[in-house]
Amino acid sequence: MTQDDDSGTRPHDGPAARPQGERHVVAAPDRLWIDRGGVVALVILLLMVCLAITAWTFLDYGFSGPAGRSSELQLALTYVGAGVLGLALPLAVLVAYARHRRPGVSIPDAVVASIVVVLLALPAVVPAVVSAAPAGAADAARRTAPPTAAERQFEDGDVEAELRRVGDETVRLLGGEPDAVDLDDLVSTTDCELSNADDGLAWRYIFDPRHLQDLDGQRLLGEDETELSTATGDLEGVRAAWADRGIGAREVPDVEGLLEAEAPWFEDGSAHAGVDGAVYLFTVCLVPPQSAS
């Protein structure tokens, strides 16, 4: 067989072997997820949400009162969450592009959008996180700490009974009669927050003749009276009685006839007795007694 015959009968894999008129289609390389539609829009949308959360949190914390304000820990976690929400996707786009980029292929729109988003989000989020992080860490440590010794003083005791003993004795030394009024008008409680942010109770003993009625509904003082007719003004006797119970006493500067009680379980500046017979004893926020838990 001649060389020409051999070449004419040998199968060919090149272009000459294809049927006349058939088009050759080159398979396109697999598309990365960053090339697909919607990624750019999602990157921009998450940036808007991130910036909105950051701005709203900053304004809410700055202008809300203490009662409605978020804690430092919540503030820091919100900033971190906003940063993750806004930066996670664009950073993932950039990492995916860096790992799979192909020479000669144009940069996808998602990569360009991600670069812009990172440049916009980092200056907005990172300073907020950095500024809030120390306070957030301190707040987290505070919340994991136990209540103070003063807050636990009556954890296994009866704070109401002790408050009544101190208050009733003080009232009688000043010439009043606590049994002449309703107990609910003397002692009350209010919810409060302990130093570690747990729920607590604050107790109040208030005997002020100007605002109290006796058990028959009659006011203790007449319209023109400023103190009880039985008032003794015996502040020295009160000082001695408090000392016997381990409670300190000091005269209030620039206020004549007012003695302030000093004890770890009394709120600073809110426990005092006056020559007019008025007695105010406010406790700090206390761990609720076991019987009340």
C-alpha positions as CSV (number, residue, x, y, z in Angstrom):
1,M,0.0,0.0,0.0
2,T,1.3,3.4,-0.9
3,Q,1.8,6.3,1.5
4,D,-1.2,8.1,-0.1
5,D,-3.5,5.1,0.3
6,D,-2.4,4.7,3.8
7,S,-3.1,8.3,4.7
8,G,-6.4,8.2,3.0
9,T,-7.7,5.3,5.0
10,R,-6.3,6.3,8.5
11,P,-8.8,8.0,10.8
12,H,-8.0,11.6,11.6
13,D,-8.7,13.5,14.9
14,G,-8.0,17.0,13.4
15,P,-10.2,19.4,11.6
16,A,-10.1,17.4,8.5
17,A,-11.9,14.5,10.3
18,R,-15.0,16.6,11.2
19,P,-18.0,16.4,8.9
20,Q,-18.3,19.3,6.5
21,G,-20.2,22.3,7.9
22,E,-20.2,21.2,11.6
23,R,-19.3,24.0,14.2
24,H,-16.8,23.3,16.9
25,V,-18.0,24.5,20.3
26,V,-15.4,25.1,23.0
27,A,-16.7,24.3,26.5
28,A,-16.8,27.4,28.7
29,P,-15.0,27.2,32.0
30,D,-17.2,26.9,35.1
31,R,-18.4,30.2,36.3
32,L,-17.5,31.2,39.9
33,W,-20.4,32.1,42.2
34,I,-19.0,35.7,42.3
35,D,-19.8,36.0,38.5
36,R,-23.4,35.3,39.0
37,G,-26.2,37.9,39.0
38,G,-27.4,39.3,42.3
39,V,-24.0,39.2,44.1
40,V,-23.4,42.9,43.5
41,A,-26.8,43.9,44.7
42,L,-26.5,41.7,47.8
43,V,-23.1,43.2,48.7
44,I,-24.5,46.7,48.4
45,L,-27.7,45.9,50.3
46,L,-25.7,44.4,53.2
47,L,-23.5,47.5,53.3
48,M,-26.6,49.7,53.7
49,V,-28.0,47.5,56.5
50,C,-24.6,47.5,58.2
51,L,-24.3,51.3,58.1
52,A,-27.9,51.7,59.2
53,I,-27.5,49.4,62.2
54,T,-24.2,51.2,63.2
55,A,-25.7,54.6,63.0
56,W,-29.0,53.7,64.8
57,T,-27.1,52.0,67.6
58,F,-24.8,55.0,68.0
59,L,-27.7,57.5,68.2
60,D,-29.9,55.3,70.4
61,Y,-27.0,54.8,72.9
62,G,-26.1,58.5,72.8
63,F,-29.6,60.0,73.2
64,S,-31.6,57.4,75.2
65,G,-32.0,57.8,78.9
66,P,-30.2,55.4,81.3
67,A,-33.4,53.3,81.7
68,G,-33.8,52.6,77.9
69,R,-30.1,52.6,77.0
70,S,-28.4,49.4,75.8
71,S,-25.6,48.0,78.0
72,E,-22.0,48.5,77.0
73,L,-21.8,44.7,76.2
74,Q,-24.9,44.9,73.9
75,L,-23.4,48.0,72.2
76,A,-20.1,46.2,71.4
77,L,-21.9,43.1,70.2
78,T,-24.2,45.1,68.0
79,Y,-21.2,46.8,66.3
80,V,-19.5,43.5,65.8
81,G,-22.6,42.0,64.4
82,A,-23.1,44.9,62.0
83,G,-19.5,44.6,60.9
84,V,-19.8,40.9,60.2
85,L,-23.1,41.4,58.3
86,G,-21.6,44.1,56.1
87,L,-18.1,42.8,55.5
88,A,-18.4,39.0,55.5
89,L,-19.8,38.7,51.9
90,P,-17.4,41.2,50.2
91,L,-14.4,39.7,52.0
92,A,-15.6,36.2,50.8
93,V,-15.9,37.6,47.3
94,L,-12.3,39.0,47.4
95,V,-10.9,35.7,48.8
96,A,-12.7,33.6,46.2
97,Y,-11.4,35.9,43.4
98,A,-7.9,35.8,44.7
99,R,-7.9,32.0,44.8
100,H,-9.6,31.4,41.4
101,R,-8.7,34.3,39.3
102,R,-7.8,33.5,35.7
103,P,-5.3,35.5,33.6
104,G,-6.8,37.4,30.8
105,V,-10.3,37.4,32.3
106,S,-11.8,40.8,33.2
107,I,-12.4,41.6,36.9
108,P,-16.0,40.7,37.8
109,D,-18.3,43.5,38.9
110,A,-18.8,41.8,42.3
111,V,-15.1,42.1,43.1
112,V,-15.1,45.9,42.2
113,A,-18.2,46.4,44.4
114,S,-16.7,44.4,47.2
115,I,-13.5,46.5,47.2
116,V,-15.7,49.7,47.4
117,V,-17.8,48.2,50.2
118,V,-14.8,47.2,52.3
119,L,-13.3,50.7,51.8
120,L,-16.6,52.3,53.0
121,A,-17.5,49.9,55.8
122,L,-14.1,49.5,57.5
123,P,-13.8,53.3,58.5
124,A,-17.4,53.2,59.8
125,V,-17.4,49.9,61.7
126,V,-13.8,49.3,63.0
127,P,-13.6,52.6,65.0
128,A,-17.0,51.9,66.6
129,V,-15.9,48.3,67.6
130,V,-12.6,49.5,68.9
131,S,-14.2,52.3,71.0
132,A,-16.9,50.0,72.4
133,A,-14.8,46.9,73.0
134,P,-13.1,47.9,76.3
135,A,-16.4,49.0,77.9
136,G,-18.1,45.9,76.5
137,A,-15.4,43.7,78.0
138,A,-15.7,45.5,81.4
139,D,-19.4,45.1,81.3
140,A,-19.1,41.4,80.5
141,A,-16.8,41.0,83.5
142,R,-19.2,43.0,85.7
143,R,-22.1,40.7,84.8
144,T,-20.2,37.6,85.6
145,A,-19.1,38.9,89.1
146,P,-21.1,38.0,92.2
147,P,-23.1,40.7,94.1
148,T,-21.1,42.8,96.6
149,A,-21.1,42.0,100.3
150,A,-23.4,44.9,101.0
151,E,-25.9,43.6,98.4
152,R,-25.8,40.1,99.9
153,Q,-26.1,41.3,103.5
154,F,-29.7,40.2,103.9
155,E,-29.6,37.3,101.4
156,D,-30.5,34.9,104.2
157,G,-32.1,37.4,106.5
158,D,-35.2,39.5,106.9
159,V,-34.3,43.0,105.6
160,E,-37.8,44.3,106.2
161,A,-37.8,43.3,109.8
162,E,-34.3,44.9,110.4
163,L,-35.4,48.1,108.5
164,R,-38.5,48.3,110.6
165,R,-36.5,47.9,113.9
166,V,-34.1,50.7,112.9
167,G,-36.9,52.9,111.6
168,D,-39.4,52.4,114.4
169,E,-36.8,53.0,117.1
170,T,-35.7,56.2,115.3
171,V,-39.2,57.4,115.0
172,R,-40.0,56.8,118.7
173,L,-36.8,58.6,119.8
174,L,-38.0,61.6,117.8
175,G,-41.4,61.6,119.4
176,G,-43.5,59.7,116.7
177,E,-45.5,56.5,116.9
178,P,-45.0,54.2,113.9
179,D,-47.8,51.9,115.0
180,A,-50.2,54.7,114.5
181,V,-50.0,54.4,110.7
182,D,-50.5,51.7,108.2
183,L,-47.4,49.5,107.7
184,D,-47.9,49.8,103.9
185,D,-47.4,53.5,104.2
186,L,-44.1,53.0,106.0
187,V,-42.3,50.3,104.2
188,S,-42.2,49.7,100.4
189,T,-40.0,48.0,97.9
190,T,-38.9,48.8,94.3
191,D,-37.2,46.7,91.7
192,C,-33.6,47.6,91.0
193,E,-30.4,46.3,89.3
194,L,-27.6,44.9,91.3
195,S,-24.0,45.8,90.5
196,N,-23.7,42.7,88.3
197,A,-27.0,43.6,86.5
198,D,-29.0,40.9,88.2
199,D,-32.5,41.7,89.5
200,G,-32.7,43.0,93.1
201,L,-34.9,44.8,95.5
202,A,-34.5,48.2,97.2
203,W,-36.4,48.8,100.5
204,R,-37.7,52.1,101.7
205,Y,-38.8,53.2,105.2
206,I,-40.5,56.6,105.2
207,F,-42.1,58.2,108.3
208,D,-42.9,61.8,107.4
209,P,-45.7,63.3,109.5
210,R,-46.4,65.9,106.8
211,H,-47.6,63.2,104.4
212,L,-49.0,60.5,106.6
213,Q,-52.5,59.6,108.0
214,D,-53.3,57.6,111.1
215,L,-55.3,54.3,111.0
216,D,-58.5,56.3,111.1
217,G,-57.6,58.3,108.0
218,Q,-56.8,61.5,109.8
219,R,-53.7,63.5,108.9
220,L,-50.9,63.4,111.5
221,L,-50.3,67.1,111.2
222,G,-52.8,69.9,111.0
223,E,-52.7,72.5,108.2
224,D,-50.6,74.9,110.2
225,E,-48.4,72.4,111.9
226,T,-44.8,71.6,110.7
227,E,-43.9,68.9,113.3
228,L,-45.6,66.6,115.8
229,S,-46.6,68.1,119.0
230,T,-44.7,65.2,120.7
231,A,-41.5,65.8,118.7
232,T,-38.4,65.6,120.9
233,G,-35.7,66.5,118.4
234,D,-33.4,64.0,120.2
235,L,-30.8,63.5,117.5
236,E,-28.2,62.6,120.0
237,G,-30.4,59.7,121.2
238,V,-30.8,58.7,117.6
239,R,-27.0,58.8,117.1
240,A,-26.5,56.5,120.1
241,A,-29.2,54.1,119.0
242,W,-27.7,53.8,115.6
243,A,-24.2,53.2,117.0
244,D,-25.6,50.3,119.0
245,R,-26.7,48.7,115.7
246,G,-23.4,49.3,114.0
247,I,-24.8,52.3,112.0
248,G,-22.7,55.4,111.8
249,A,-24.1,59.0,111.9
250,R,-23.0,62.3,110.7
251,E,-24.5,65.8,110.5
252,V,-25.4,66.9,107.0
253,P,-23.3,70.0,106.0
254,D,-25.3,73.2,105.6
255,V,-28.5,71.5,106.8
256,E,-29.4,72.2,110.4
257,G,-31.2,69.5,112.4
258,L,-30.5,66.6,110.0
259,L,-28.6,63.4,110.9
260,E,-27.5,61.1,108.1
261,A,-27.2,57.3,108.7
262,E,-24.1,55.6,107.3
263,A,-24.0,51.8,106.7
264,P,-23.1,49.7,103.7
265,W,-26.7,48.6,103.2
266,F,-28.0,52.2,103.2
267,E,-28.0,54.3,100.1
268,D,-25.6,57.2,100.3
269,G,-27.5,60.4,101.1
270,S,-30.9,58.7,101.4
271,A,-31.0,57.6,105.0
272,H,-31.5,60.4,107.5
273,A,-33.6,61.6,110.4
274,G,-34.6,65.2,111.3
275,V,-35.6,67.1,114.4
276,D,-39.0,67.5,112.8
277,G,-39.6,63.7,113.3
278,A,-39.2,62.8,109.6
279,V,-37.3,59.6,109.1
280,Y,-36.2,58.4,105.6
281,L,-34.2,55.1,105.3
282,F,-33.5,53.9,101.8
283,T,-31.4,50.7,101.2
284,V,-29.0,50.0,98.4
285,C,-30.2,47.4,95.8
286,L,-30.2,44.1,97.7
287,V,-30.2,40.5,96.7
288,P,-33.8,39.4,97.3
289,P,-34.2,37.2,100.4
290,Q,-34.5,33.5,99.7
291,S,-38.1,33.5,100.8
292,A,-38.9,36.2,98.2
293,S,-36.9,34.5,95.3
